[in-house]
Amino acid sequence: MKIVCISDTHGRHWPLDIPDGDILIHAGDFTMVEGADIVVTHGPPYGVMDRVGSENVGCPELRRRLTEVGPRYHIFGHIHEHHGFCRVDDITHINASMLDGKYQPGRKAICFHIEDS
């Protein structure tokens, strides 16, 4: 299964190169349930790809809740200064923000595969 992740397009869909996939995730609203393997939010948790200038601007409550739920993947955007992925608290965090810090397109959608268990 190929999953394509994007976020923070701000209505500028036309210049984006979005590849085909089985699932397209456009990070936005906040929903999280117990036992979730994938959690999608608009913004980052505190301390995870959330630095703007010298300040961490992520949500402490989101970080706490993600640690409780323990999904395999957390997909978000909002912070244009960061794009990519990292592993923190045994969770793979993906910032799929498509525009850079100056709101210019040029980043590629993040694609990943989940192996059947």
MIZA-995918 format. One record per atom (N, C-alpha, C, O): residue number from 0; atom name; x negated, y, z negated. Coordinates in Angstrom, 2 decimals, padded with zeros to 5 digits. Each point is the difference from the previous one (the first is absolute). Layout:
<recs>
<NUM "CA" <X Y Z>>
...
</recs>
This chain:
<recs>
<0 "N" <-000.85 -001.17 000.00>>
<0 "CA" <000.85 001.17 000.00>>
<0 "C" <-000.90 001.24 000.00>>
<0 "O" <-000.89 000.12 -000.84>>
<1 "N" <001.13 000.78 001.77>>
<1 "CA" <-000.79 001.23 000.09>>
<1 "C" <000.84 001.16 -000.53>>
<1 "O" <001.12 000.24 000.47>>
<2 "N" <-001.67 000.47 -001.45>>
<2 "CA" <000.68 001.12 -000.64>>
<2 "C" <-000.73 001.28 000.38>>
<2 "O" <-001.22 000.09 -000.17>>
<3 "N" <001.95 000.90 000.67>>
<3 "CA" <-000.56 001.28 000.40>>
<3 "C" <000.47 001.05 -001.01>>
<3 "O" <001.20 000.12 -000.24>>
<4 "N" <-002.14 000.63 -000.34>>
<4 "CA" <000.33 000.98 -001.04>>
<4 "C" <-000.34 001.41 000.46>>
<4 "O" <-001.09 000.25 000.50>>
<5 "N" <002.04 000.65 -000.68>>
<5 "CA" <-000.25 001.42 000.27>>
<5 "C" <000.66 000.82 -001.11>>
<5 "O" <000.84 -000.51 -000.74>>
<6 "N" <-001.21 001.76 000.64>>
<6 "CA" <000.62 000.91 -000.94>>
<6 "C" <-000.37 001.43 000.38>>
<6 "O" <-000.90 000.22 000.81>>
<7 "N" <001.61 000.73 -001.40>>
<7 "CA" <-000.32 001.42 000.16>>
<7 "C" <-000.12 000.44 001.44>>
<7 "O" <-001.00 000.59 000.40>>
<8 "N" <002.01 -000.88 000.38>>
<8 "CA" <000.01 000.42 001.40>>
<8 "C" <000.59 001.40 000.16>>
<8 "O" <-000.23 000.65 001.02>>
<9 "N" <000.97 -000.18 -002.00>>
<9 "CA" <000.58 001.34 -000.02>>
<9 "C" <000.68 000.35 001.33>>
<9 "O" <-000.16 001.11 000.50>>
<10 "N" <000.91 -002.06 000.05>>
<10 "CA" <000.73 000.24 001.23>>
<10 "C" <-000.86 000.03 001.26>>
<10 "O" <000.50 000.31 001.08>>
<11 "N" <-001.76 -000.63 -001.21>>
<11 "CA" <-000.92 000.06 001.15>>
<11 "C" <-000.26 -001.42 000.53>>
<11 "O" <-001.14 -000.44 000.05>>
<12 "N" <002.19 -000.25 000.32>>
<12 "CA" <-000.12 -001.37 000.47>>
<12 "C" <-000.55 -000.09 001.41>>
<12 "O" <-000.66 -000.99 000.34>>
<13 "N" <000.89 001.98 000.47>>
<13 "CA" <-000.37 -000.07 001.41>>
<13 "C" <-001.48 -000.17 000.28>>
<13 "O" <-000.33 -000.68 000.97>>
<14 "N" <-000.62 001.24 -001.77>>
<14 "CA" <-001.40 -000.20 000.37>>
<14 "C" <-000.63 -001.25 -000.62>>
<14 "O" <-001.20 -000.23 000.17>>
<15 "N" <001.98 -000.57 -000.88>>
<15 "CA" <-000.57 -001.11 -000.75>>
<15 "C" <-000.05 -001.28 000.84>>
<15 "O" <000.90 -000.29 000.78>>
<16 "N" <-001.97 -000.45 -000.97>>
<16 "CA" <-000.17 -001.30 000.66>>
<16 "C" <000.37 -001.07 -001.02>>
<16 "O" <-000.81 -000.34 -000.87>>
<17 "N" <002.01 -000.18 000.99>>
<17 "CA" <000.49 -000.99 -000.96>>
<17 "C" <000.08 -001.35 000.71>>
<17 "O" <000.77 -000.15 000.95>>
<18 "N" <-001.57 -000.83 -001.40>>
<18 "CA" <-000.02 -001.29 000.69>>
<18 "C" <001.24 -000.84 -000.29>>
<18 "O" <000.73 000.25 -000.96>>
<19 "N" <-000.51 -001.25 001.79>>
<19 "CA" <001.08 -000.95 -000.24>>
<19 "C" <-000.30 -000.82 -001.24>>
<19 "O" <-001.16 -000.21 -000.35>>
<20 "N" <002.19 -000.24 -000.32>>
<20 "CA" <-000.15 -000.85 -001.17>>
<20 "C" <001.31 -000.67 -000.34>>
<20 "O" <001.03 000.30 000.60>>
<21 "N" <-001.06 -001.18 -001.56>>
<21 "CA" <001.23 -000.66 -000.46>>
<21 "C" <000.79 000.89 -000.94>>
<21 "O" <001.23 -000.02 000.00>>
<22 "N" <-001.94 000.82 -000.80>>
<22 "CA" <000.65 000.92 -000.94>>
<22 "C" <-000.71 001.34 000.09>>
<22 "O" <-001.23 000.07 -000.03>>
<23 "N" <002.02 001.01 000.13>>
<23 "CA" <-000.53 001.36 -000.07>>
<23 "C" <000.43 000.57 -001.34>>
<23 "O" <001.20 000.03 -000.31>>
<24 "N" <-002.16 000.41 -000.48>>
<24 "CA" <000.30 000.62 -001.29>>
<24 "C" <-000.38 001.47 000.08>>
<24 "O" <-001.16 000.34 000.25>>
<25 "N" <002.14 000.52 -000.45>>
<25 "CA" <-000.24 001.44 -000.07>>
<25 "C" <000.25 000.39 -001.45>>
<25 "O" <001.16 000.11 -000.42>>
<26 "N" <-002.21 000.10 -000.34>>
<26 "CA" <000.10 000.25 -001.44>>
<26 "C" <000.83 001.25 -000.26>>
<26 "O" <-000.17 001.03 000.65>>
<27 "N" <001.06 -001.14 -001.62>>
<27 "CA" <000.86 001.13 -000.32>>
<27 "C" <000.60 -000.12 -001.38>>
<27 "O" <-000.64 000.38 -000.98>>
<28 "N" <001.85 -000.90 000.89>>
<28 "CA" <000.72 -000.04 -001.27>>
<28 "C" <-000.63 -000.97 -001.00>>
<28 "O" <-000.77 -000.89 000.37>>
<29 "N" <001.11 001.09 -001.65>>
<29 "CA" <-000.57 -000.78 -001.09>>
<29 "C" <000.97 -001.10 -000.42>>
<29 "O" <001.10 000.28 -000.47>>
<30 "N" <-001.51 -001.52 000.63>>
<30 "CA" <000.76 -001.15 -000.47>>
<30 "C" <-000.99 -001.04 -000.48>>
<30 "O" <-001.00 -000.26 000.67>>
<31 "N" <001.25 -000.35 -001.83>>
<31 "CA" <-000.90 -001.05 -000.48>>
<31 "C" <000.79 -000.98 -000.86>>
<31 "O" <000.70 000.39 -000.94>>
<32 "N" <-000.82 -001.66 001.28>>
<32 "CA" <000.69 -001.03 -000.75>>
<32 "C" <-001.01 -001.00 -000.54>>
<32 "O" <-001.09 -000.17 000.56>>
<33 "N" <001.45 -000.48 -001.64>>
<33 "CA" <-000.86 -001.03 -000.58>>
<33 "C" <-000.26 -001.09 001.03>>
<33 "O" <000.91 -000.40 000.73>>
<34 "N" <-002.14 -000.08 -000.67>>
<34 "CA" <-000.35 -001.09 000.89>>
<34 "C" <-000.24 000.42 001.45>>
<34 "O" <-000.19 -000.86 000.86>>
<35 "N" <000.20 002.15 -000.59>>
<35 "CA" <-000.22 000.47 001.37>>
<35 "C" <-001.43 -000.29 000.44>>
<35 "O" <-000.94 000.23 -000.76>>
<36 "N" <000.78 -000.72 001.97>>
<36 "CA" <-001.34 -000.20 000.57>>
<36 "C" <-000.51 001.26 000.67>>
<36 "O" <-001.21 000.26 000.00>>
<37 "N" <002.13 000.54 000.56>>
<37 "CA" <-000.36 001.24 000.69>>
<37 "C" <000.85 001.12 -000.58>>
<37 "O" <001.23 -000.11 -000.04>>
<38 "N" <-001.87 001.18 -000.39>>
<38 "CA" <000.71 001.17 -000.50>>
<38 "C" <-000.37 001.17 000.90>>
<38 "O" <-001.18 000.22 000.29>>
<39 "N" <002.19 000.54 000.15>>
<39 "CA" <-000.20 001.16 000.86>>
<39 "C" <000.48 001.23 -000.75>>
<39 "O" <001.15 000.06 -000.45>>
<40 "N" <-002.03 000.93 000.31>>
<40 "CA" <000.37 001.28 -000.61>>
<40 "C" <-000.51 001.11 000.91>>
<40 "O" <-000.78 -000.25 000.92>>
<41 "N" <001.22 001.45 -001.18>>
<41 "CA" <-000.50 001.10 000.83>>
<41 "C" <-001.39 000.44 -000.48>>
<41 "O" <-000.90 000.21 000.81>>
<42 "N" <000.74 -000.06 -002.11>>
<42 "CA" <-001.25 000.49 -000.55>>
<42 "C" <-000.81 -001.08 -000.69>>
<42 "O" <000.49 -001.11 -000.20>>
<43 "N" <-001.72 001.44 -000.17>>
<43 "CA" <-000.90 -000.96 -000.63>>
<43 "C" <000.14 -000.03 -001.52>>
<43 "O" <000.53 000.92 -000.61>>
<44 "N" <-001.02 -002.00 000.02>>
<44 "CA" <-000.10 -000.03 -001.46>>
<44 "C" <-001.20 000.85 -000.42>>
<44 "O" <-000.91 000.24 000.79>>
<45 "N" <000.92 000.19 -002.03>>
<45 "CA" <-001.11 000.80 -000.52>>
<45 "C" <-001.32 -000.76 000.11>>
<45 "O" <-000.10 -001.16 -000.39>>
<46 "N" <-000.91 001.84 000.94>>
<46 "CA" <-001.34 -000.57 000.06>>
<46 "C" <-000.26 -000.94 001.17>>
<46 "O" <-001.08 -000.59 000.07>>
<47 "N" <002.02 000.44 000.82>>
<47 "CA" <-000.17 -000.91 001.14>>
<47 "C" <000.20 000.79 001.29>>
<47 "O" <001.13 000.28 000.39>>
<48 "N" <-002.21 000.08 000.27>>
<48 "CA" <000.05 000.73 001.27>>
<48 "C" <000.90 001.23 -000.10>>
<48 "O" <000.74 000.32 000.93>>
<49 "N" <-000.82 000.37 -002.07>>
<49 "CA" <000.90 001.12 -000.26>>
<49 "C" <-000.71 001.33 -000.19>>
<49 "O" <000.62 000.98 -000.42>>
<50 "N" <-001.91 -000.93 000.71>>
<50 "CA" <-000.77 001.21 -000.27>>
<50 "C" <000.23 001.04 001.10>>
<50 "O" <-000.16 -000.27 001.19>>
<51 "N" <000.53 001.48 -001.63>>
<51 "CA" <000.10 001.16 000.88>>
<51 "C" <-000.92 001.04 -000.60>>
<51 "O" <000.24 000.50 -001.10>>
<52 "N" <-001.30 -000.16 001.82>>
<52 "CA" <-001.03 000.86 -000.57>>
<52 "C" <-000.66 -000.74 -001.15>>
<52 "O" <-000.53 -001.10 000.19>>
<53 "N" <000.56 001.68 -001.38>>
<53 "CA" <-000.61 -000.66 -001.17>>
<53 "C" <001.05 -000.55 -000.95>>
<53 "O" <-000.32 -000.37 -001.13>>
<54 "N" <001.57 000.31 001.59>>
<54 "CA" <001.09 -000.38 -000.89>>
<54 "C" <000.68 -001.30 000.44>>
<54 "O" <000.27 -000.20 001.19>>
<55 "N" <000.00 -000.68 -002.15>>
<55 "CA" <000.83 -001.17 000.25>>
<55 "C" <001.45 000.43 -000.12>>
<55 "O" <000.40 000.55 -001.02>>
<56 "N" <000.39 -000.79 002.07>>
<56 "CA" <001.38 000.48 000.02>>
<56 "C" <001.02 -001.13 000.03>>
<56 "O" <001.20 000.25 000.15>>
<57 "N" <-001.64 -001.49 -000.29>>
<57 "CA" <000.91 -001.14 000.00>>
<57 "C" <000.84 -000.06 -001.26>>
<57 "O" <-000.20 000.77 -000.94>>
<58 "N" <001.13 -001.69 000.94>>
<58 "CA" <000.98 -000.13 -001.08>>
<58 "C" <-000.44 -001.02 -001.05>>
<58 "O" <-000.15 -001.18 000.32>>
<59 "N" <-000.07 001.61 -001.57>>
<59 "CA" <-000.38 -000.94 -001.06>>
<59 "C" <001.07 -001.07 -000.26>>
<59 "O" <-000.34 -001.16 -000.24>>
<60 "N" <001.62 001.54 000.30>>
<60 "CA" <001.07 -000.96 -000.24>>
<60 "C" <000.02 -001.07 001.10>>
<60 "O" <000.25 -001.17 -000.29>>
<61 "N" <-000.51 001.56 001.52>>
<61 "CA" <-000.07 -000.97 001.09>>
<61 "C" <-001.15 -000.97 -000.22>>
<61 "O" <000.15 -001.20 000.22>>
<62 "N" <-001.28 001.71 -000.66>>
<62 "CA" <-001.15 -000.88 -000.27>>
<62 "C" <000.36 -001.03 -001.08>>
<62 "O" <-000.31 -001.18 000.13>>
<63 "N" <000.96 001.64 -001.19>>
<63 "CA" <000.40 -000.89 -001.08>>
<63 "C" <000.98 -001.06 000.50>>
<63 "O" <-000.14 -001.18 -000.31>>
<64 "N" <001.12 001.61 001.09>>
<64 "CA" <001.02 -000.93 000.49>>
<64 "C" <-000.58 -001.00 001.00>>
<64 "O" <000.36 -001.18 -000.03>>
<65 "N" <-001.24 001.63 000.90>>
<65 "CA" <-000.65 -000.93 000.93>>
<65 "C" <-000.79 -001.06 -000.75>>
<65 "O" <000.02 -001.17 000.39>>
<66 "N" <-000.70 001.56 -001.45>>
<66 "CA" <-000.77 -000.95 -000.80>>
<66 "C" <000.93 -001.03 -000.63>>
<66 "O" <-000.34 -001.18 -000.10>>
<67 "N" <001.53 001.63 -000.35>>
<67 "CA" <000.98 -000.92 -000.58>>
<67 "C" <000.55 -000.99 001.04>>
<67 "O" <000.06 -001.21 -000.25>>
<68 "N" <000.32 001.72 001.40>>
<68 "CA" <000.63 -000.82 001.03>>
<68 "C" <-001.02 -000.88 000.70>>
<68 "O" <000.28 -001.16 000.32>>
<69 "N" <-001.48 001.69 -000.07>>
<69 "CA" <-001.09 -000.77 000.60>>
<69 "C" <000.24 -000.48 001.42>>
<69 "O" <-000.22 -001.18 000.28>>
<70 "N" <000.66 002.07 000.63>>
<70 "CA" <000.16 -000.43 001.38>>
<70 "C" <-001.35 -000.31 000.64>>
<70 "O" <-001.04 000.44 -000.48>>
<71 "N" <001.06 -001.20 001.55>>
<71 "CA" <-001.24 -000.26 000.75>>
<71 "C" <-000.44 001.25 000.75>>
<71 "O" <-001.19 000.29 000.11>>
<72 "N" <002.18 000.48 000.41>>
<72 "CA" <-000.28 001.18 000.81>>
<72 "C" <000.83 001.18 -000.45>>
<72 "O" <001.18 -000.15 -000.34>>
<73 "N" <-001.79 001.33 000.33>>
<73 "CA" <000.72 001.25 -000.24>>
<73 "C" <-000.32 000.91 001.17>>
<73 "O" <-001.16 000.32 000.26>>
<74 "N" <002.20 000.09 000.46>>
<74 "CA" <-000.17 000.82 001.19>>
<74 "C" <000.59 001.37 -000.27>>
<74 "O" <001.12 000.13 -000.48>>
<75 "N" <-001.91 000.90 000.79>>
<75 "CA" <000.45 001.37 -000.25>>
<75 "C" <-000.67 000.94 000.98>>
<75 "O" <-000.72 -000.43 000.91>>
<76 "N" <000.95 001.71 -001.08>>
<76 "CA" <-000.62 001.03 000.82>>
<76 "C" <-000.10 001.27 -000.82>>
<76 "O" <-000.52 000.00 -001.11>>
<77 "N" <001.02 001.09 001.67>>
<77 "CA" <000.10 001.30 -000.64>>
<77 "C" <-001.34 000.72 -000.14>>
<77 "O" <-000.07 001.21 000.26>>
<78 "N" <-000.97 -001.90 -000.66>>
<78 "CA" <-001.31 000.65 -000.17>>
<78 "C" <-000.74 -000.11 001.32>>
<78 "O" <-000.55 -001.05 000.34>>
<79 "N" <000.53 002.14 000.41>>
<79 "CA" <-000.58 000.01 001.33>>
<79 "C" <-001.52 -000.09 -000.01>>
<79 "O" <-000.61 -000.34 001.02>>
<80 "N" <000.00 000.64 -002.14>>
<80 "CA" <-001.47 -000.03 -000.09>>
<80 "C" <-000.55 -001.43 -000.03>>
<80 "O" <-001.19 -000.20 000.21>>
<81 "N" <002.04 -000.77 -000.45>>
<81 "CA" <-000.45 -001.40 -000.08>>
<81 "C" <000.82 -000.83 000.95>>
<81 "O" <001.20 000.23 000.17>>
<82 "N" <-001.84 -001.19 000.44>>
<82 "CA" <000.67 -000.94 000.90>>
<82 "C" <-000.79 -001.29 -000.06>>
<82 "O" <-001.23 000.02 000.07>>
<83 "N" <001.92 -001.12 -000.21>>
<83 "CA" <-000.70 -001.27 -000.07>>
<83 "C" <000.53 -000.83 -001.14>>
<83 "O" <001.17 000.10 -000.39>>
<84 "N" <-002.05 -000.94 -000.15>>
<84 "CA" <000.45 -000.88 -001.07>>
<84 "C" <-001.08 -000.19 -001.04>>
<84 "O" <-001.18 000.22 000.27>>
<85 "N" <001.59 -000.63 -001.46>>
<85 "CA" <-000.92 -000.35 -001.08>>
<85 "C" <000.71 -000.98 -000.91>>
<85 "O" <001.22 -000.14 000.04>>
<86 "N" <-001.99 -000.54 -000.86>>
<86 "CA" <000.58 -000.98 -000.94>>
<86 "C" <-000.25 000.51 -001.42>>
<86 "O" <-001.14 000.18 -000.42>>
<87 "N" <002.23 000.04 -000.32>>
<87 "CA" <-000.06 000.49 -001.38>>
<87 "C" <001.06 -000.77 -000.80>>
<87 "O" <001.12 -000.20 000.47>>
<88 "N" <-001.47 -000.23 -001.67>>
<88 "CA" <000.93 -000.73 -000.88>>
<88 "C" <000.56 -001.24 000.70>>
<88 "O" <001.17 -000.33 -000.17>>
<89 "N" <-001.99 -000.37 000.96>>
<89 "CA" <000.41 -001.20 000.74>>
<89 "C" <001.12 000.26 001.01>>
<89 "O" <000.74 -000.91 000.36>>
<90 "N" <-000.62 002.15 000.08>>
<90 "CA" <000.99 000.39 001.00>>
<90 "C" <-000.75 000.63 001.18>>
<90 "O" <-000.89 000.82 -000.20>>
<91 "N" <001.25 -001.20 001.42>>
<91 "CA" <-000.55 000.66 001.18>>
<91 "C" <000.88 001.22 000.28>>
<91 "O" <001.18 -000.14 000.32>>
<92 "N" <-001.77 001.33 -000.45>>
<92 "CA" <000.69 001.26 000.23>>
<92 "C" <-000.33 000.47 001.41>>
<92 "O" <-001.16 000.00 000.40>>
<93 "N" <002.19 000.41 000.34>>
<93 "CA" <-000.18 000.45 001.38>>
<93 "C" <000.59 001.39 000.14>>
<93 "O" <001.20 000.20 -000.20>>
<94 "N" <-002.05 000.78 000.56>>
<94 "CA" <000.48 001.34 000.31>>
<94 "C" <000.11 000.06 001.52>>
<94 "O" <-001.00 000.03 000.71>>
<95 "N" <002.24 000.00 -000.21>>
<95 "CA" <000.25 -000.05 001.43>>
<95 "C" <000.28 001.38 000.60>>
<95 "O" <000.62 000.09 001.07>>
<96 "N" <-001.05 000.97 -001.73>>
<96 "CA" <000.23 001.36 000.49>>
<96 "C" <-000.57 000.16 001.40>>
<96 "O" <-001.19 -000.25 000.22>>
<97 "N" <002.02 000.66 000.71>>
<97 "CA" <-000.40 000.07 001.40>>
<97 "C" <-000.65 001.32 000.38>>
<97 "O" <-000.74 000.06 000.98>>
<98 "N" <001.01 001.00 -001.72>>
<98 "CA" <-000.58 001.30 000.30>>
<98 "C" <-001.11 000.30 -000.99>>
<98 "O" <000.08 -000.42 -001.16>>
<99 "N" <-001.10 001.16 001.60>>
<99 "CA" <-001.11 000.32 -000.90>>
<99 "C" <000.37 001.18 -000.91>>
<99 "O" <001.14 000.45 000.01>>
<100 "N" <-002.10 000.03 -000.78>>
<100 "CA" <000.23 001.08 -000.95>>
<100 "C" <000.43 001.31 000.64>>
<100 "O" <000.51 000.88 -000.68>>
<101 "N" <-000.70 -000.76 002.00>>
<101 "CA" <000.45 001.19 000.73>>
<101 "C" <001.25 -000.29 000.82>>
<101 "O" <000.37 000.76 000.89>>
<102 "N" <000.30 -001.88 -001.21>>
<102 "CA" <001.23 -000.43 000.65>>
<102 "C" <-000.19 -000.26 001.49>>
<102 "O" <000.91 000.23 000.80>>
<103 "N" <-002.08 -000.71 -000.44>>
<103 "CA" <-000.28 -000.35 001.39>>
<103 "C" <000.03 -001.51 000.17>>
<103 "O" <-000.49 -000.73 -000.86>>
<104 "N" <001.07 000.24 001.96>>
<104 "CA" <000.01 -001.44 000.24>>
<104 "C" <-001.39 -000.49 000.38>>
<104 "O" <-000.89 000.80 000.30>>
<105 "N" <000.72 -002.08 -000.31>>
<105 "CA" <-001.28 -000.57 000.41>>
<105 "C" <-000.33 -001.27 -000.74>>
<105 "O" <-000.91 -000.73 000.40>>
<106 "N" <001.61 000.46 -001.46>>
<106 "CA" <-000.24 -001.24 -000.74>>
<106 "C" <000.78 -001.14 000.62>>
<106 "O" <001.03 000.19 000.63>>
<107 "N" <-001.55 -001.36 -000.84>>
<107 "CA" <000.67 -001.19 000.52>>
<107 "C" <000.90 -000.60 -001.07>>
<107 "O" <-000.28 000.09 -001.19>>
<108 "N" <001.37 -000.70 001.64>>
<108 "CA" <000.87 -000.72 -000.92>>
<108 "C" <-000.79 -001.13 -000.63>>
<108 "O" <-000.90 -000.57 000.63>>
<109 "N" <001.21 000.24 -001.85>>
<109 "CA" <-000.67 -001.09 -000.70>>
<109 "C" <000.81 -001.27 000.21>>
<109 "O" <001.19 -000.05 -000.30>>
<110 "N" <-001.84 -000.97 000.80>>
<110 "CA" <000.64 -001.29 000.25>>
<110 "C" <-000.67 -001.06 -000.84>>
<110 "O" <-001.22 000.02 -000.18>>
<111 "N" <002.02 -000.93 -000.34>>
<111 "CA" <-000.58 -001.12 -000.73>>
<111 "C" <000.91 -001.20 000.14>>
<111 "O" <001.17 000.14 000.35>>
<112 "N" <-001.71 -001.29 -000.63>>
<112 "CA" <000.74 -001.26 000.10>>
<112 "C" <000.14 -000.60 -001.38>>
<112 "O" <-000.92 000.05 -000.81>>
<113 "N" <002.06 -000.62 000.55>>
<113 "CA" <000.23 -000.73 -001.24>>
<113 "C" <000.08 -001.48 000.37>>
<113 "O" <000.82 -000.41 000.82>>
<114 "N" <-001.68 -000.36 -001.44>>
<114 "CA" <000.00 -001.44 000.27>>
<114 "C" <001.16 -000.66 -000.72>>
<114 "O" <000.34 000.37 -001.13>>
<115 "N" <000.27 -001.34 001.79>>
<115 "CA" <001.05 -000.77 -000.65>>
<115 "C" <-000.58 -000.73 -001.20>>
<115 "O" <-001.13 -000.51 000.04>>
<116 "N" <001.92 000.46 -001.12>>
<116 "CA" <-000.50 -000.69 -001.19>>
<116 "C" <000.58 -001.39 -000.13>>
<116 "O" <-000.31 -000.72 -000.95>>
</recs>
